[in-house]
Amino acid sequence: MIRSQLIQKLADENPHLYQRDVERIVTTVFEEITRAMEQGNRVELRGFGAFSVKHRDARMGRNPRTGAAVPVEEKAVPFFKTGKLLRERLNGGGEGDA
């Protein structure tokens, strides 16, 4: 599902909301998750999962074409860990409250 499909589905399921308001809500949620992660915070959505930032140290890598050693700078990468309920639903282990 892509962002526009999510917005359309939410708008269809909530006819009392204008589509532009649904779009603003979705955008705000994504922006707040991003902002929290930029600040190094963890974002947990119970039953769904948690977004966090992992830091990878600088290291020596290898150019796959030439085989030459190249320095790789340290970097921050987004990380998502599924929640128990989502993991159970994906593996057919739970009915869950959907």
C-alpha positions as CSV (number, residue, x, y, z in Angstrom):
1,M,0.0,0.0,0.0
2,I,1.3,3.4,-0.9
3,R,0.6,6.7,0.9
4,S,-2.2,7.8,-1.5
5,Q,-3.9,4.4,-1.1
6,L,-3.7,4.8,2.7
7,I,-5.3,8.2,2.5
8,Q,-8.0,7.0,0.2
9,K,-8.8,4.0,2.4
10,L,-9.0,6.2,5.5
11,A,-11.2,8.7,3.7
12,D,-13.5,6.0,2.5
13,E,-13.9,4.5,6.0
14,N,-14.5,7.9,7.5
15,P,-17.0,9.7,5.3
16,H,-17.5,12.4,7.9
17,L,-14.0,13.7,7.2
18,Y,-12.9,15.6,4.1
19,Q,-10.1,13.9,2.1
20,R,-7.9,16.9,2.5
21,D,-8.2,16.6,6.3
22,V,-7.3,12.9,6.2
23,E,-4.3,13.8,4.0
24,R,-3.3,16.4,6.6
25,I,-3.6,13.8,9.4
26,V,-1.5,11.2,7.6
27,T,1.1,13.8,6.7
28,T,1.3,15.0,10.3
29,V,1.7,11.5,11.7
30,F,4.5,10.7,9.3
31,E,6.2,14.1,10.0
32,E,6.0,13.6,13.8
33,I,7.5,10.1,13.5
34,T,10.3,11.5,11.3
35,R,10.9,14.5,13.6
36,A,11.2,12.2,16.7
37,M,13.6,9.9,14.9
38,E,15.7,12.9,13.8
39,Q,16.0,13.8,17.5
40,G,17.2,10.3,18.3
41,N,13.9,9.3,20.0
42,R,12.1,6.0,19.6
43,V,8.5,5.9,18.4
44,E,6.4,3.0,19.6
45,L,2.9,2.2,18.3
46,R,1.5,-0.5,20.6
47,G,0.6,-3.7,18.8
48,F,2.2,-2.5,15.5
49,G,5.9,-1.9,16.3
50,A,8.6,0.6,17.1
51,F,10.7,2.9,15.0
52,S,14.2,3.8,16.2
53,V,17.5,4.9,14.9
54,K,20.6,2.7,14.9
55,H,24.1,4.1,14.5
56,R,26.6,2.3,12.3
57,D,30.3,3.0,13.1
58,A,32.7,4.1,10.4
59,R,34.5,1.2,8.8
60,M,36.6,0.1,5.9
61,G,34.5,-1.2,3.1
62,R,35.4,-2.7,-0.3
63,N,34.6,-1.4,-3.8
64,P,32.9,-4.5,-5.4
65,R,34.1,-3.5,-8.8
66,T,37.7,-3.0,-8.1
67,G,38.2,-4.7,-4.8
68,A,39.9,-1.6,-3.4
69,A,39.4,-0.7,0.3
70,V,37.3,2.4,0.8
71,P,36.4,4.2,4.0
72,V,32.7,4.2,4.9
73,E,31.6,7.0,7.2
74,E,29.5,6.5,10.3
75,K,25.8,6.9,9.7
76,A,22.4,6.7,11.3
77,V,19.9,4.2,9.8
78,P,16.2,3.9,10.5
79,F,15.2,0.6,12.2
80,F,11.7,-0.9,12.6
81,K,10.9,-3.7,15.1
82,T,7.5,-5.3,14.7
83,G,5.2,-5.5,17.7
84,K,4.0,-8.8,19.2
85,L,0.4,-8.4,17.8
86,L,1.6,-7.6,14.3
87,R,4.1,-10.5,14.3
88,E,1.4,-12.9,15.5
89,R,-1.0,-11.8,12.8
90,L,1.6,-12.1,10.1
91,N,2.4,-15.6,11.2
92,G,-1.3,-16.7,11.6
93,G,-1.0,-17.1,15.3
94,G,-3.6,-14.6,16.5
95,E,-7.0,-13.2,15.8
96,G,-6.1,-9.8,17.3
97,D,-8.4,-6.8,17.6
98,A,-8.4,-5.3,14.2
